[in-house]
Amino acid sequence: MNPAATPQGVVAGSIPLFAGHPSLDLLPVDALQRVIAAAWQDSSVARFLNYGDEQGNPRLIDFLVERLNRRENLAISRENLMIIGGSTGGVGMIAQRLTTPGDAILVDAPSYRDALHIFRDHGLEMRSAPIDDDGIIVAELERNLRELAANGKTPRFYYVVPNFQNPSGIVMAVERRRAVIELSREYGFAIVEDDVYSDLRFKGDPLPSFYELAGGENVLRLGTFSKTLAPGLRIGWLIASAERITGFVESGLLRMGGGANPFSAAVVADYCRSGAWEAHIHWLRGQYRRRRDIALAALESCMPAGVEWTRPAGGYFIWLRLPPSAHVDALETRAKERGLYFASGKGIL
Ligand SMILES: Cc1ncc(COP(=O)(O)O)c(C=O)c1O
């Protein structure tokens, strides 16, 4: 292992544009310190140092159910939501429980590289369809479905990052979401909606989620505190049908280890219920909008003709398209020499 590397290949002192990591100055360290100190003094702290409820911290579940129903056109109850070890924990659990090696799944091109790693770990056949500025090109998705059907295969699920996608920054249009839901009903595959950036919207109204548009039917939607609080807490949530949640909660994995990160979850529940999370999200939106504006202005003034890029209305990522004459490998090497790391389309396009 490279001693200069910190987690996930981020080299200390570099500018890691490829990683969905918040910069350390955006983490609410003082506020969390206060919540942790209070939790530590509480007589019930020992409970959170023990194994936790399989479904996760009940106070955090209730907080999230109320927030989601209030902000979106949803009518979920606590049976529809469980706490997980970040979105990553959910993707791993879903891959484990919904698939067997050799199964096919559908993904975007490009898609989130680390999720593809998990799918590869599970021996899944990944069928990708390209995206444009409105998300997946539905005719291409359908072509994949027909080809799979001709081989007697039904994909197990479509994995999608619908809002401010990693790595492109695009938001999938509502009509595309509806068309995908129709296909999911026709062909019988689930939709795994990895919705980790939706709270970081800089302007406009949020679009209805796949979960909402499908009335919750055959959609598993993931959320996380990693992008709007702190990834080191390793806390996220999964919304799905009550039957699916029960299936996960009763899995051997949770029976053996209990629910996700009980101490972190108790701290997050206290932090959220104090109103601090909402205020922090509001502040973060301004911080990320400013950073996005600086990055777009730099691209505008520095990029040569022929380079195109997305102008995301939220989230972490901007995606550049280079002219065919550009040599990405050479560019990557030169950027690394200057301490700048970016994600190229290799392996995800
Ligand atoms: C699309 C997407 N999903 C999931 C994650 C990881 O989320 P978590 O920290 O909740 O596991 C990331 C982080 O970069 C991401 O970009």
The ligand as a Gaussian input file, in Angstrom:
#p B3LYP/6-31G(d) Opt

LIG

0 1
 C      -23.506000       7.692000      -6.331000
 C      -22.880000       7.369000      -5.023000
 N      -23.404000       6.410000      -4.255000
 C      -22.856000       6.091000      -3.074000
 C      -21.722000       6.728000      -2.608000
 C      -21.161000       6.292000      -1.288000
 O      -22.066000       6.646000      -0.300000
 P      -21.901000       6.167000       1.214000
 O      -20.781000       6.923000       1.822000
 O      -23.229000       6.518000       1.803000
 O      -21.653000       4.724000       1.222000
 C      -21.142000       7.730000      -3.362000
 C      -19.907000       8.405000      -2.912000
 O      -19.157000       8.924000      -3.703000
 C      -21.729000       8.063000      -4.597000
 O      -21.205000       9.018000      -5.391000

